[in-house]
Amino acid sequence: MIFSFACLPLPDTIGFKSSDTLWAITALTMLKEMLICLEKPQLYYLNDYHYLLLYDTISTQCELHNGAVKAAGNKKERIEMAKMTGGYYIEELLFDEIVDIYFYDIDFLLHPEETFQLGMEGRKSMDISDNTFSISQGLAPHAEELSLIVHEDEIPIETDSSPYFGSNSKVYPDFDYKKGAK
């Protein structure tokens, strides 16, 4: 079973009749906050609720992009669709590889029965966070769990280029990019 940010229940206390609408607003608000923080010099701690939202968003983006490129009727349309990723020509976004690079774990996708059966000690010994357990059980996040917190102990690393994409790359990530560079 694959979990999604949108599958988590929300209490109907804000006047919305549809939890789907409420989740869409919550997700968009969270993504906007994350985008604003991306432009700041600080690093922010992301918990499993944030990672689940990013996972869902990246998955959807990859599906939409790859589908649009494949559905293009001719070469000109294909090129236009492939350039929809920030102006870069990318024929295919490789979701699983993106997850491998940017997600330190995907425990938030664990099956609910597995995490429940582990018990508190089992989850502790496997370093499964409270967020991960809550997500696996379909529990809604508290407002403070969605807050972005500055990570004081890390120093940002600036880079000018990606080790996974170059001018001749047609996929992202392109693990062969550096191999061909001289």
Summary of the structure (lengths in Angstrom):
residues: 182
radius of gyration: 19.0
end to end distance: 44.2
largest distance: 59.6
contacts: 427
relative contact order: 0.16
helix: 52%
strand: 5%
